[in-house]
Amino acid sequence: MSEIDRRTRHEDSKELAALNEADAPAPLYMDFDDNSLLTALFGEHDRNLARIEQKLNVSVTARGNRLSIEGGVWRQKATRAVLNELYARLENGLDVGVGEVDGAIRMAEALVTEDGELHAIVDEGTRIRTRRHVITPRSPVQAAYVRALHSHEMVFGLGPAGTGKTFLAVAVGVSMLLEGLVERIILSRPAVEAGERLGYLPGDLRDKIDPYLRPLYDALHHMLPSDQVVRRLESGEIEVAPVAFMRGRTLTSAFVIVDEAQNTSPVQMKMLLTRLGENSRMVVTGDLSQVDLPRGEVSGLADALEMLDGVPEVEVVHFSDTDVVRHALVTRIVQAYDHRERERRSKAKRDG
């Protein structure tokens, strides 16, 4: 590059920077009433503010109880929405960590319109209160799912791992049990081996089955103190059992969760769906891209979705990789697998 070209490029850059500076909106200021909450709002070493700056491409400066937000108009208002949501959590005595920050950002990105208008990030109807935690949705689809769990007798939650399908279903079930809206929670999974064979393990039937059901126990312990989980399991208020144990029963006044339903057969799925009794709700979760049935067998979940299409009071909620709320790397892993699957389907169409 010649000296003239360098000088011209430098002058162009200066002109562009001056133009951008002239067009940049004035900083947006926020004032907070309770200084004692700001340490938790900003995070240790201001890591929450740093994360918001990185994700929303803004600059946030704190002076006392006042924040200034610099960036585009939409980014400023999205940042304000995030900070207001997190501050409201702290005012209600709730924790704010990386998960809550990422969730508020995800919600704001979806709900702040281009002209800066904001639809409520989290309405009170989607907050789930359990003994140990108050749980809030971390994506618009999660919020829609929670609303569906409250308003429909049968809900299908479909999508990849890490989107909160089972976790939120257990949370809603526990909250309904605590409120007396149902008398018991029944959690069920098909005992289908995913590459490992557990039949050789020592112990009785319960010992052999428990590895399949462990994720459900983990979710329960997140919602309730351990002594309550044990007591309610012993009393039958909470029951965790494989799908095969549901045959012949009528499940009344119950919140029923069928997890990993892609691994049921059509016969099993029909049996489960027809167990529903009076004053009961059923949630069926699964990921049709993770079927562990023997090759050639039809998934009961896929069969049920086809059969029940258009049936009133049956709601289907679809999650995607954008709803993954685990480690950020999980989202990228899910996207990579989805990309490969799309390429395979495209190649199959071309070859076919």
Residue frames as qw, qx, qy, qz and C-alpha x, y, z in Angstrom:
[[0.000, 0.890, 0.457, 0.000, 0.00, 0.00, 0.00],
 [0.413, 0.482, -0.031, 0.773, 1.39, 3.44, -0.98],
 [0.209, -0.182, -0.445, 0.851, 1.83, 6.34, 1.43],
 [0.308, -0.074, -0.185, -0.930, -1.02, 8.18, -0.32],
 [0.610, -0.271, -0.662, -0.341, -3.29, 5.16, 0.07],
 [0.473, -0.266, -0.678, 0.495, -2.37, 4.90, 3.75],
 [0.021, -0.103, -0.227, 0.968, -3.04, 8.61, 4.32],
 [0.447, -0.145, -0.396, -0.789, -6.35, 8.43, 2.44],
 [0.615, -0.293, -0.729, -0.068, -7.43, 5.34, 4.40],
 [0.341, -0.219, -0.563, 0.720, -6.47, 7.03, 7.68],
 [0.172, 0.019, 0.018, -0.985, -8.46, 10.15, 6.78],
 [0.561, -0.214, -0.577, -0.554, -11.46, 8.00, 5.79],
 [0.547, -0.286, -0.742, 0.262, -11.28, 6.17, 9.14],
 [0.142, -0.166, -0.385, 0.897, -11.17, 9.46, 11.05],
 [0.352, -0.065, -0.237, -0.903, -14.16, 10.75, 9.08],
 [0.611, -0.251, -0.694, -0.286, -16.12, 7.53, 9.71],
 [0.436, -0.259, -0.676, 0.535, -15.29, 7.61, 13.42],
 [0.049, 0.098, 0.187, -0.976, -16.41, 11.26, 13.66],
 [0.491, -0.142, -0.455, -0.730, -19.63, 10.39, 11.81],
 [0.597, -0.281, -0.752, 0.020, -20.32, 7.46, 14.13],
 [0.283, -0.211, -0.540, 0.764, -19.63, 9.62, 17.16],
 [0.223, 0.000, -0.048, -0.974, -22.01, 12.28, 15.87],
 [0.610, -0.166, -0.531, -0.564, -24.74, 9.72, 15.23],
 [0.410, -0.113, -0.844, 0.328, -24.25, 7.90, 18.55],
 [0.427, -0.738, -0.379, -0.359, -27.13, 8.47, 20.99],
 [0.172, -0.675, 0.437, -0.569, -26.53, 10.16, 24.31],
 [0.200, 0.102, -0.923, 0.311, -25.75, 7.80, 27.22],
 [0.620, -0.486, -0.430, -0.442, -28.75, 6.25, 28.91],
 [0.001, 0.392, -0.653, 0.648, -28.70, 6.73, 32.68],
 [0.689, -0.403, -0.572, -0.190, -30.15, 4.47, 35.35],
 [0.140, -0.508, 0.523, -0.669, -30.46, 5.24, 39.07],
 [0.635, -0.234, -0.737, -0.004, -30.99, 2.58, 41.76],
 [0.463, -0.746, -0.008, -0.479, -32.53, 3.26, 45.16],
 [0.841, -0.516, 0.161, -0.031, -30.83, 0.56, 47.22],
 [0.245, 0.775, -0.582, 0.013, -27.05, 0.78, 47.07],
 [0.534, -0.397, 0.726, -0.174, -26.72, -2.40, 49.14],
 [0.856, 0.283, 0.419, -0.112, -27.99, -4.46, 46.20],
 [0.476, 0.817, -0.261, -0.195, -25.55, -3.08, 43.66],
 [0.204, -0.565, 0.796, 0.073, -22.64, -5.30, 44.64],
 [0.586, 0.123, 0.799, -0.060, -24.74, -8.38, 43.88],
 [0.599, 0.733, 0.214, -0.244, -26.13, -6.73, 40.74],
 [0.274, 0.824, -0.464, -0.177, -22.67, -5.93, 39.37],
 [0.980, 0.065, -0.172, 0.079, -21.23, -9.29, 40.44],
 [0.712, -0.548, 0.193, 0.395, -17.84, -10.14, 41.86],
 [0.389, -0.314, 0.413, 0.761, -15.23, -7.92, 40.19],
 [0.408, 0.520, -0.030, -0.750, -18.12, -6.48, 38.10],
 [0.209, -0.086, 0.902, 0.367, -18.36, -9.75, 36.16],
 [0.347, 0.598, 0.709, -0.141, -22.12, -9.37, 35.59],
 [0.215, 0.857, -0.007, -0.468, -21.64, -5.94, 34.04],
 [0.100, -0.508, 0.709, 0.479, -18.76, -7.27, 31.94],
 [0.328, 0.193, 0.911, 0.161, -20.94, -10.10, 30.66],
 [0.326, 0.775, 0.469, -0.272, -23.76, -7.72, 29.78],
 [0.075, 0.790, -0.309, -0.524, -21.31, -5.44, 27.96],
 [0.191, -0.289, 0.850, 0.398, -19.90, -8.37, 25.99],
 [0.321, 0.362, 0.874, 0.050, -23.23, -9.95, 25.07],
 [0.250, 0.835, 0.471, -0.134, -25.06, -6.72, 24.16],
 [0.549, 0.322, 0.179, 0.750, -22.07, -4.78, 22.81],
 [0.163, -0.922, -0.159, -0.312, -22.51, -1.79, 25.12],
 [0.410, 0.266, -0.495, 0.719, -20.36, 0.12, 27.57],
 [0.538, -0.731, -0.379, -0.181, -21.65, 0.36, 31.14],
 [0.330, 0.358, -0.439, 0.755, -20.06, 2.75, 33.64],
 [0.534, -0.661, -0.526, 0.036, -20.98, 2.85, 37.34],
 [0.175, 0.368, -0.326, 0.853, -20.68, 5.92, 39.52],
 [0.321, -0.077, 0.557, -0.762, -22.26, 5.41, 42.91],
 [0.479, 0.311, 0.771, -0.280, -25.86, 4.32, 42.40],
 [0.532, 0.705, -0.002, -0.468, -25.98, 5.66, 38.82],
 [0.651, -0.009, 0.638, 0.412, -25.13, 3.69, 35.69],
 [0.371, 0.666, -0.204, -0.614, -24.53, 5.14, 32.25],
 [0.739, 0.171, 0.635, 0.147, -25.07, 2.91, 29.23],
 [0.194, 0.661, -0.365, -0.626, -23.46, 3.75, 25.89],
 [0.336, 0.044, 0.885, 0.320, -24.34, 2.04, 22.65],
 [0.164, -0.239, -0.607, -0.740, -27.05, 1.94, 20.03],
 [0.496, -0.246, 0.118, -0.825, -30.59, 2.88, 21.07],
 [0.873, -0.127, -0.359, -0.306, -31.85, -0.71, 20.94],
 [0.675, 0.101, -0.604, 0.411, -28.80, -1.98, 22.84],
 [0.036, -0.292, 0.428, -0.855, -29.22, 0.68, 25.51],
 [0.662, -0.220, 0.047, -0.715, -32.85, -0.23, 26.10],
 [0.876, -0.019, -0.478, -0.065, -32.14, -3.95, 26.06],
 [0.450, 0.199, -0.612, 0.620, -29.40, -3.38, 28.65],
 [0.306, -0.277, 0.309, -0.857, -31.76, -1.34, 30.80],
 [0.834, -0.159, -0.220, -0.481, -34.34, -4.13, 30.61],
 [0.770, 0.076, -0.586, 0.241, -31.73, -6.70, 31.70],
 [0.222, 0.221, -0.544, 0.778, -30.53, -4.59, 34.63],
 [0.516, -0.264, 0.114, -0.807, -34.10, -3.83, 35.75],
 [0.880, -0.110, -0.378, -0.265, -34.97, -7.53, 35.71],
 [0.669, 0.091, -0.590, 0.443, -31.88, -8.52, 37.69],
 [0.024, -0.274, 0.405, -0.872, -32.38, -5.68, 40.19],
 [0.695, -0.258, -0.083, -0.666, -36.01, -6.77, 40.68],
 [0.841, -0.054, -0.536, 0.054, -34.80, -10.29, 41.45],
 [0.412, 0.144, -0.560, 0.704, -32.49, -8.93, 44.13],
 [0.327, -0.292, 0.178, -0.881, -35.28, -6.80, 45.60],
 [0.844, -0.192, -0.190, -0.463, -37.36, -9.99, 45.93],
 [0.611, -0.546, 0.556, -0.140, -34.53, -11.75, 47.76],
 [0.951, 0.270, 0.148, 0.032, -33.53, -13.92, 44.79],
 [0.610, -0.422, 0.403, 0.536, -30.01, -14.72, 43.66],
 [0.544, 0.811, -0.107, -0.184, -28.33, -13.31, 40.58],
 [0.629, -0.379, 0.572, 0.365, -25.62, -15.42, 38.98],
 [0.058, -0.308, 0.659, 0.684, -24.28, -16.09, 35.51],
 [0.118, 0.342, 0.907, 0.214, -27.34, -18.17, 34.61],
 [0.079, 0.778, 0.518, -0.347, -29.74, -15.41, 35.59],
 [0.027, -0.656, 0.244, 0.714, -27.69, -12.80, 33.71],
 [0.069, -0.108, 0.809, 0.574, -27.61, -14.91, 30.54],
 [0.106, 0.521, 0.847, 0.008, -31.32, -15.67, 30.88],
 [0.070, 0.797, 0.290, -0.526, -32.24, -11.98, 31.23],
 [0.027, -0.501, 0.490, 0.713, -30.08, -11.13, 28.21],
 [0.108, 0.131, 0.908, 0.383, -31.68, -13.89, 26.15],
 [0.102, 0.682, 0.701, -0.182, -35.16, -12.68, 27.09],
 [0.023, 0.764, 0.035, -0.644, -34.35, -9.03, 26.39],
 [0.106, -0.290, 0.671, 0.674, -32.87, -9.84, 22.99],
 [0.051, 0.337, 0.890, 0.303, -36.16, -11.49, 22.04],
 [0.084, -0.726, -0.668, 0.138, -38.57, -9.07, 23.67],
 [0.085, -0.682, -0.007, 0.727, -37.12, -5.60, 23.10],
 [0.630, 0.663, 0.395, 0.089, -38.42, -4.45, 19.70],
 [0.598, 0.311, 0.157, 0.721, -36.38, -2.52, 17.13],
 [0.019, -0.747, -0.108, -0.656, -37.95, 0.78, 18.22],
 [0.140, 0.326, -0.614, 0.705, -36.99, 0.09, 21.82],
 [0.689, -0.347, 0.019, -0.636, -40.41, -0.92, 23.14],
 [0.087, 0.272, -0.923, 0.257, -40.18, -3.64, 25.78],
 [0.779, -0.310, -0.380, -0.391, -42.59, -6.46, 26.47],
 [0.625, -0.645, 0.360, -0.252, -42.27, -7.76, 30.04],
 [0.268, 0.500, -0.823, 0.014, -39.20, -9.98, 30.38],
 [0.285, -0.129, -0.936, 0.162, -40.69, -12.22, 33.06],
 [0.488, -0.460, -0.119, -0.733, -44.28, -11.85, 34.25],
 [0.404, -0.378, 0.652, -0.519, -45.27, -13.03, 37.69],
 [0.899, 0.085, 0.120, -0.412, -47.32, -15.87, 36.21],
 [0.830, 0.398, -0.385, 0.073, -44.19, -17.60, 34.94],
 [0.026, -0.577, 0.689, -0.437, -42.26, -17.53, 38.23],
 [0.818, -0.180, -0.532, -0.125, -42.24, -20.98, 39.83],
 [0.283, -0.650, 0.488, -0.509, -41.98, -21.07, 43.63],
 [0.833, -0.095, -0.543, 0.044, -40.67, -24.18, 45.34],
 [0.701, -0.685, -0.137, 0.145, -39.31, -24.77, 48.84],
 [0.701, -0.330, 0.149, 0.615, -35.69, -24.14, 47.86],
 [0.273, -0.116, 0.361, 0.884, -35.79, -21.83, 44.84],
 [0.455, 0.704, 0.275, -0.470, -37.89, -19.39, 42.85],
 [0.512, -0.003, 0.661, 0.549, -37.35, -20.44, 39.25],
 [0.371, 0.723, 0.074, -0.579, -37.89, -18.12, 36.29],
 [0.820, 0.469, 0.284, 0.164, -37.80, -18.89, 32.57],
 [0.397, -0.578, 0.337, 0.629, -34.60, -18.01, 30.75],
 [0.089, -0.029, 0.636, 0.766, -35.96, -17.79, 27.21],
 [0.507, 0.090, -0.049, -0.856, -39.28, -16.81, 25.60],
 [0.656, 0.008, -0.684, -0.319, -39.94, -20.46, 24.70],
 [0.315, -0.085, -0.821, 0.469, -39.37, -21.49, 28.31],
 [0.240, 0.116, 0.345, -0.900, -41.88, -18.82, 29.38],
 [0.632, 0.082, -0.356, -0.684, -44.43, -20.13, 26.86],
 [0.549, 0.014, -0.835, 0.029, -43.79, -23.67, 28.13],
 [0.080, -0.101, -0.714, 0.688, -44.45, -22.68, 31.76],
 [0.456, 0.130, 0.085, -0.877, -47.69, -20.96, 30.74],
 [0.656, 0.082, -0.605, -0.445, -48.73, -24.07, 28.83],
 [0.376, -0.011, -0.875, 0.306, -48.00, -26.28, 31.85],
 [0.132, 0.165, 0.551, -0.807, -50.37, -24.15, 33.92],
 [0.493, 0.292, 0.024, -0.819, -53.13, -23.87, 31.34],
 [0.698, 0.241, -0.519, -0.430, -53.26, -27.24, 29.52],
 [0.875, -0.296, 0.288, -0.254, -54.00, -30.75, 30.74],
 [0.896, 0.020, 0.312, 0.315, -51.49, -32.33, 28.36],
 [0.147, 0.924, -0.283, -0.212, -48.27, -30.71, 27.15],
 [0.915, 0.161, 0.095, 0.357, -45.52, -32.06, 24.90],
 [0.146, -0.913, 0.288, 0.247, -42.11, -30.42, 25.35],
 [0.903, 0.299, 0.174, 0.255, -39.80, -31.21, 22.44],
 [0.251, 0.922, -0.263, 0.135, -36.21, -30.21, 21.85],
 [0.657, 0.393, -0.541, 0.349, -32.52, -30.80, 22.53],
 [0.686, -0.391, -0.457, 0.409, -30.81, -31.46, 25.85],
 [0.396, -0.160, -0.216, 0.878, -30.27, -28.55, 28.18],
 [0.100, -0.413, -0.334, -0.841, -33.38, -26.55, 27.25],
 [0.209, -0.111, 0.538, -0.809, -35.10, -27.09, 30.61],
 [0.580, -0.162, -0.554, -0.575, -37.94, -29.32, 29.42],
 [0.668, -0.295, -0.675, 0.104, -37.82, -31.76, 32.32],
 [0.320, -0.061, -0.466, 0.823, -36.45, -29.33, 34.91],
 [0.266, -0.103, 0.014, -0.958, -39.29, -26.83, 34.42],
 [0.660, -0.249, -0.555, -0.440, -41.90, -29.60, 34.34],
 [0.591, -0.240, -0.665, 0.387, -40.65, -30.93, 37.69],
 [0.118, -0.008, -0.308, 0.944, -40.63, -27.37, 39.09],
 [0.466, -0.186, -0.212, -0.839, -44.24, -26.74, 38.07],
 [0.704, -0.244, -0.651, -0.146, -45.26, -30.15, 39.41],
 [0.459, -0.165, -0.601, 0.633, -43.63, -29.44, 42.78],
 [0.097, -0.053, 0.147, -0.983, -45.23, -25.98, 42.99],
 [0.602, -0.227, -0.396, -0.655, -48.67, -27.46, 42.25],
 [0.665, -0.232, -0.690, 0.165, -48.13, -30.16, 44.89],
 [0.291, -0.099, -0.472, 0.827, -47.14, -27.55, 47.48],
 [0.284, -0.060, -0.025, -0.957, -50.20, -25.43, 46.60],
 [0.439, 0.168, 0.780, -0.414, -52.52, -28.45, 46.94],
 [0.558, 0.437, -0.223, -0.669, -53.58, -28.33, 43.29],
 [0.778, 0.176, -0.580, -0.165, -52.53, -31.98, 42.85],
 [0.806, -0.534, 0.166, -0.193, -52.09, -34.74, 45.42],
 [0.791, -0.307, 0.434, 0.304, -49.01, -36.39, 43.97],
 [0.307, 0.751, -0.457, -0.365, -46.28, -36.20, 41.36],
 [0.904, 0.028, 0.416, 0.096, -45.47, -39.18, 39.18],
 [0.160, 0.777, -0.498, -0.349, -42.23, -39.11, 37.20],
 [0.895, 0.086, 0.437, 0.018, -41.59, -41.82, 34.67],
 [0.173, 0.694, -0.573, -0.400, -38.93, -42.75, 32.15],
 [0.955, 0.222, -0.150, -0.124, -38.48, -45.67, 29.77],
 [0.608, -0.583, 0.510, 0.173, -35.61, -47.90, 30.92],
 [0.824, 0.558, 0.028, 0.095, -33.89, -48.00, 27.54],
 [0.698, -0.424, 0.233, 0.527, -30.13, -48.55, 27.44],
 [0.376, 0.918, -0.078, -0.095, -28.21, -45.87, 25.53],
 [0.526, 0.663, -0.505, 0.169, -25.07, -47.79, 24.69],
 [0.059, -0.421, 0.798, -0.427, -24.46, -49.21, 28.16],
 [0.701, -0.236, -0.627, -0.246, -25.74, -52.47, 29.57],
 [0.248, -0.522, 0.475, -0.663, -26.70, -52.29, 33.23],
 [0.877, -0.212, -0.257, -0.347, -28.21, -55.72, 33.76],
 [0.750, 0.106, -0.544, 0.362, -24.99, -57.07, 35.25],
 [0.041, -0.542, 0.382, -0.747, -24.99, -54.47, 38.04],
 [0.263, -0.165, -0.878, 0.365, -25.54, -55.80, 41.58],
 [0.233, 0.091, 0.368, -0.896, -28.67, -55.10, 43.59],
 [0.373, 0.451, 0.783, -0.209, -32.42, -55.55, 43.34],
 [0.362, 0.641, 0.555, 0.388, -34.72, -54.17, 40.64],
 [0.103, -0.978, -0.152, 0.097, -34.77, -50.70, 42.24],
 [0.484, -0.621, 0.361, 0.499, -30.96, -50.59, 42.26],
 [0.507, 0.121, 0.637, 0.568, -30.82, -51.50, 38.57],
 [0.204, 0.777, 0.529, 0.275, -33.51, -49.00, 37.55],
 [0.287, -0.847, -0.161, 0.417, -32.28, -46.00, 39.55],
 [0.413, -0.274, 0.366, 0.788, -29.51, -45.04, 37.08],
 [0.167, 0.463, 0.635, 0.595, -32.17, -44.39, 34.45],
 [0.228, -0.832, -0.479, -0.165, -34.17, -42.19, 36.83],
 [0.554, -0.332, -0.222, 0.730, -31.32, -40.24, 38.44],
 [0.136, 0.253, 0.180, 0.941, -31.96, -36.99, 36.48],
 [0.417, -0.630, -0.444, -0.483, -35.47, -36.90, 37.94],
 [0.670, -0.556, -0.359, 0.335, -34.16, -37.32, 41.48],
 [0.458, -0.029, -0.026, 0.888, -31.62, -34.55, 40.83],
 [0.103, -0.472, -0.303, -0.822, -34.38, -32.15, 39.77],
 [0.587, -0.651, -0.453, -0.162, -36.46, -33.00, 42.86],
 [0.661, -0.413, -0.260, 0.569, -33.53, -32.29, 45.19],
 [0.260, 0.196, 0.100, 0.940, -33.10, -28.89, 43.54],
 [0.314, -0.535, -0.347, -0.703, -36.73, -27.99, 44.35],
 [0.731, -0.596, -0.151, -0.296, -37.16, -29.50, 47.81],
 [0.273, -0.668, 0.648, -0.242, -35.02, -30.10, 50.90],
 [0.355, 0.262, -0.893, -0.092, -33.56, -33.61, 50.92],
 [0.157, 0.065, 0.866, -0.469, -35.58, -34.73, 53.95],
 [0.570, 0.377, 0.240, -0.690, -38.81, -33.69, 52.22],
 [0.543, 0.400, -0.606, -0.422, -37.87, -35.57, 49.05],
 [0.180, 0.133, -0.962, 0.154, -37.24, -38.73, 51.08],
 [0.297, 0.205, 0.692, -0.625, -40.42, -38.32, 53.12],
 [0.596, 0.430, 0.011, -0.678, -42.63, -37.64, 50.10],
 [0.465, 0.335, -0.768, -0.286, -41.11, -40.56, 48.19],
 [0.043, 0.018, -0.950, 0.309, -41.81, -42.86, 51.13],
 [0.375, 0.328, 0.550, -0.671, -45.40, -41.61, 51.50],
 [0.426, 0.405, 0.756, 0.290, -46.13, -41.92, 47.78],
 [0.165, 0.860, 0.181, -0.448, -46.73, -38.20, 47.25],
 [0.295, 0.738, -0.495, -0.352, -43.85, -38.37, 44.81],
 [0.888, 0.009, 0.459, 0.034, -43.33, -41.51, 42.76],
 [0.207, 0.691, -0.573, -0.389, -40.45, -42.18, 40.39],
 [0.754, 0.026, 0.653, -0.065, -40.91, -45.26, 38.25],
 [0.136, -0.181, 0.733, 0.642, -40.07, -46.69, 34.83],
 [0.489, 0.114, -0.304, -0.810, -42.74, -46.60, 32.13],
 [0.460, -0.045, -0.867, -0.183, -43.41, -50.35, 32.41],
 [0.133, -0.215, -0.792, 0.556, -44.75, -49.82, 35.96],
 [0.295, 0.154, 0.084, -0.939, -47.59, -47.55, 34.71],
 [0.368, -0.089, -0.776, -0.504, -49.60, -50.30, 33.03],
 [0.406, -0.435, -0.803, -0.039, -53.08, -50.89, 34.41],
 [0.242, -0.403, -0.475, 0.744, -53.19, -47.75, 36.56],
 [0.065, 0.826, 0.396, 0.395, -55.50, -44.71, 36.54],
 [0.458, -0.052, -0.266, 0.847, -53.59, -41.62, 37.62],
 [0.159, -0.841, -0.440, -0.272, -56.01, -39.22, 39.37],
 [0.319, -0.948, 0.009, -0.005, -55.17, -35.87, 41.03],
 [0.779, -0.294, 0.266, 0.487, -51.62, -36.25, 39.77],
 [0.254, 0.870, -0.306, -0.291, -49.00, -34.27, 37.91],
 [0.912, 0.028, 0.367, 0.182, -47.47, -36.85, 35.57],
 [0.146, 0.821, -0.443, -0.329, -44.15, -36.30, 33.81],
 [0.936, 0.165, 0.271, 0.152, -43.01, -38.74, 31.12],
 [0.103, -0.837, 0.413, 0.344, -39.35, -37.99, 30.41],
 [0.123, -0.397, 0.819, 0.396, -37.21, -39.20, 27.47],
 [0.704, 0.321, 0.466, -0.429, -40.43, -40.18, 25.73],
 [0.515, 0.602, -0.469, -0.390, -38.70, -40.59, 22.37],
 [0.137, 0.331, -0.933, 0.034, -37.59, -43.98, 23.70],
 [0.583, 0.137, 0.644, -0.475, -41.10, -45.33, 24.23],
 [0.141, 0.155, 0.866, 0.453, -42.80, -47.61, 21.75],
 [0.348, -0.246, -0.331, -0.842, -46.19, -46.60, 20.24],
 [0.624, -0.409, -0.654, -0.121, -47.87, -49.22, 22.47],
 [0.473, -0.300, -0.491, 0.667, -46.19, -47.83, 25.58],
 [0.015, 0.031, -0.001, 0.999, -47.07, -44.25, 24.66],
 [0.482, -0.360, -0.490, -0.631, -50.72, -45.10, 24.10],
 [0.626, -0.402, -0.638, 0.198, -50.76, -46.90, 27.45],
 [0.345, -0.189, -0.337, 0.855, -49.26, -43.85, 29.19],
 [0.137, -0.145, -0.175, -0.964, -51.53, -41.27, 27.61],
 [0.580, -0.380, -0.520, -0.499, -54.63, -43.26, 28.52],
 [0.495, -0.251, -0.680, 0.479, -53.62, -43.43, 32.21],
 [0.007, 0.208, -0.141, 0.968, -54.69, -39.80, 32.71],
 [0.214, -0.536, -0.807, 0.130, -57.46, -39.51, 35.32],
 [0.132, -0.900, -0.356, -0.214, -59.59, -36.76, 36.86],
 [0.275, -0.955, 0.109, 0.011, -57.86, -33.55, 37.99],
 [0.768, -0.289, 0.347, 0.454, -54.55, -34.66, 36.48],
 [0.353, 0.868, -0.245, -0.249, -52.04, -33.16, 34.10],
 [0.897, -0.032, 0.310, 0.314, -49.46, -34.87, 31.95],
 [0.137, 0.874, -0.365, -0.289, -46.21, -33.53, 30.53],
 [0.930, 0.147, 0.257, 0.216, -44.39, -35.55, 27.89],
 [0.011, -0.886, 0.361, 0.289, -40.81, -34.51, 27.12],
 [0.859, 0.024, 0.430, 0.277, -38.35, -35.79, 24.58],
 [0.050, 0.715, -0.440, -0.541, -35.86, -35.17, 21.80],
 [0.889, 0.371, 0.213, -0.166, -36.63, -36.92, 18.53],
 [0.501, 0.731, -0.460, 0.062, -33.02, -36.54, 17.44],
 [0.068, -0.504, 0.799, -0.321, -31.87, -38.77, 20.33],
 [0.904, -0.073, -0.033, -0.420, -33.87, -41.98, 19.86],
 [0.138, -0.515, 0.842, -0.086, -32.11, -44.98, 21.46],
 [0.862, 0.119, 0.355, -0.342, -34.59, -47.62, 20.28],
 [0.614, -0.080, 0.690, 0.375, -33.33, -50.48, 18.11],
 [0.068, 0.292, -0.476, -0.827, -32.94, -49.49, 14.49],
 [0.222, -0.195, -0.797, -0.527, -36.23, -49.67, 12.61],
 [0.192, -0.548, -0.766, 0.276, -38.50, -49.30, 15.65],
 [0.025, -0.697, -0.292, -0.655, -40.94, -46.38, 15.57],
 [0.143, 0.053, -0.520, 0.840, -40.73, -43.87, 18.42],
 [0.122, -0.623, -0.764, 0.111, -43.91, -43.67, 20.45],
 [0.097, -0.609, -0.167, 0.769, -43.37, -39.92, 20.82],
 [0.052, 0.201, -0.525, -0.825, -43.29, -39.34, 17.06],
 [0.140, -0.340, -0.882, -0.295, -46.34, -41.57, 16.64],
 [0.137, -0.646, -0.627, 0.414, -48.29, -39.71, 19.35],
 [0.037, -0.483, 0.062, 0.873, -47.51, -36.29, 17.90],
 [0.135, -0.006, -0.698, -0.703, -48.91, -37.42, 14.56],
 [0.213, -0.444, -0.867, -0.071, -52.02, -38.98, 16.14],
 [0.214, -0.679, -0.530, 0.460, -52.84, -36.06, 18.46],
 [0.203, 0.015, 0.234, 0.951, -52.26, -33.23, 16.00],
 [0.269, -0.324, -0.338, -0.841, -55.13, -30.77, 16.42],
 [0.500, -0.487, -0.715, 0.049, -56.65, -32.41, 19.50],
 [0.228, -0.809, 0.013, -0.541, -57.98, -29.70, 21.89],
 [0.652, -0.719, 0.191, -0.149, -56.21, -29.29, 25.25],
 [0.883, -0.097, 0.173, 0.425, -53.03, -30.84, 23.86],
 [0.115, 0.971, -0.178, -0.111, -50.26, -28.25, 23.58],
 [0.887, 0.111, 0.061, 0.443, -46.93, -28.85, 21.85],
 [0.118, -0.961, 0.192, 0.163, -43.96, -26.58, 22.67],
 [0.865, 0.359, -0.043, 0.349, -40.85, -26.77, 20.49],
 [0.424, -0.813, 0.232, 0.324, -37.45, -25.84, 21.95],
 [0.737, 0.624, -0.134, 0.221, -34.35, -25.16, 19.84],
 [0.740, 0.020, -0.265, 0.618, -30.63, -24.77, 20.44],
 [0.066, 0.556, -0.086, 0.824, -31.22, -21.08, 21.25],
 [0.648, -0.606, -0.064, -0.458, -33.07, -22.21, 24.40],
 [0.818, -0.041, -0.461, 0.343, -30.16, -24.26, 25.78],
 [0.310, -0.879, 0.108, -0.345, -29.47, -22.90, 29.28],
 [0.884, -0.340, 0.042, 0.317, -26.49, -25.05, 30.23],
 [0.453, -0.512, 0.320, 0.657, -22.87, -24.16, 29.55],
 [0.392, 0.720, -0.162, -0.549, -22.48, -22.07, 26.37],
 [0.001, 0.395, -0.857, -0.331, -20.44, -24.91, 24.87],
 [0.411, 0.266, 0.858, -0.156, -23.52, -27.17, 25.05],
 [0.474, 0.726, 0.191, -0.461, -25.32, -24.79, 22.69],
 [0.249, 0.679, -0.563, -0.401, -22.45, -24.99, 20.20],
 [0.220, -0.151, 0.962, 0.066, -22.35, -28.80, 20.48],
 [0.488, 0.486, 0.662, -0.296, -26.10, -29.04, 19.78],
 [0.412, 0.780, -0.092, -0.462, -25.72, -26.68, 16.81],
 [0.034, 0.528, -0.787, -0.317, -22.85, -28.75, 15.42],
 [0.321, 0.105, 0.941, -0.026, -24.85, -31.98, 15.59],
 [0.470, 0.658, 0.439, -0.391, -27.92, -30.28, 14.07],
 [0.271, 0.739, -0.380, -0.487, -25.78, -28.90, 11.25],
 [0.081, -0.298, 0.921, 0.237, -24.39, -32.34, 10.45],
 [0.397, 0.344, 0.830, -0.188, -27.88, -33.86, 10.50],
 [0.442, 0.749, 0.140, -0.474, -29.17, -31.21, 8.09],
 [0.157, 0.617, -0.648, -0.419, -26.24, -31.92, 5.76],
 [0.242, -0.043, 0.968, 0.057, -26.99, -35.65, 5.86],
 [0.455, 0.558, 0.619, -0.315, -30.66, -35.05, 5.01],
 [0.345, 0.779, -0.169, -0.495, -29.71, -32.68, 2.20],
 [0.013, 0.453, -0.834, -0.315, -27.26, -35.23, 0.79],
 [0.364, 0.177, 0.909, -0.097, -29.86, -38.00, 1.04],
 [0.478, 0.696, 0.332, -0.420, -32.34, -35.88, -0.93],
 [0.262, 0.722, -0.463, -0.443, -29.75, -35.16, -3.63],
 [0.068, -0.289, 0.940, 0.171, -28.74, -38.81, -3.90],
 [0.416, 0.308, 0.815, -0.259, -32.32, -40.00, -3.79]]
